[in-house]
Amino acid sequence: LQAYIDNQGDAWQWTQNTLERALRDSMTAGTSSMDIQYPAMVELESFAQILGRRLGEMHVLLAKPAKDSRFGYCENSQADTNEWLRMLSVRLQQMLDMLRQQNNKNANWLVSQSAQILELVENLAARAFGGIRIRIHGNLHLAQVLVVRGDAYFMNFSDATADNLSDSDPRNGSLHSSPLKDVADMLCSFNDAAAVAIRNALTTDVSSEKSGVHHLAYTYNTQVRKLFYDAYRLETGELLSRTWKQRENEEAALTLFCIDNRVREILNAFYRPDWLEIPLQGLVEVIKLSLDGK
């Protein structure tokens, strides 16, 4: 059906183009007015809000009770959480083993902090109980979103486990995941977009002021992540409150999903040196922020 939607392309390329325009706006105005809201940045922030709202609407819809047991929601059991954490620990150890073969600043830092990272994951896991499991997108990032006159349409849903389940399976529980996985994946995609924008600007325009580029990317990343998540929570307030007893439990789980996203990206990009540094830097940022706030 997406072929019938008159769109402006996927949100990844749209974001890159709009960030480039925002950077030109800011450089033209001069660094003294860097905090002024430029039209391109307003577009990015507005889109982040609508994206959070649409994702929230989708999750609420997918959580509605249905005759088909493959839909609706189920409470996240301790066994579900333990299994996911076990798989995260395995991936994390694989990543650390692979990073020992690298020789760059971020890889070396992560390896040097391996004990603290493993302890951090354990501490977060102790607080990340609760929540629900529903059908989700499963592979959400900006390239999986169509931009349509400022609105957002999701595409390319991932349902990799569906082929391994029988229609007669009474539970089909493997099809359900935490909605926070989609949220974390999108938050990480915002981070990736900012990192690529920095790299492109500093590579293609030697006249750009380095501090100005980083300032704009930081402003974008900070603002859109907050606007996206606030809009999402506003739309899913009742849904999230069903089993999250305290906000800190939800935040711990979300941080773990962000760490998991970065670990997966690093493992997938290990033989792509042109991309590897982006999730590496993203993981360093998540770990440092979490260690400072623990």
Secondary structure, DSSP 8 states (H G I E B T S, - for coil): -GGGS----BHHHHHHHHHHHHHHHHHHH-GGGTTS--HHHHHHHHHHHHHHHHHHHHHHHHHS--SSTTSS-EE--HHHHHHHHHHHHHHHHHHHHHHTT--SHHHHHHHHTHHHHHHHHHHHHHH----EEB---SS-SGGGEEEETTEEEE-----GGGGGS-TT-S--GGG-B-HHHHHHHHHHHHHHHHHHHHHHHHHH-TTS-HHHHHHHHHHHHHHHHHHHHHHHHHHSHHHHHTT--SHHHHHHHHHHHHHHHHHHHHHHTTT-HHHHHHHHHHHHHHHHHHHHH-
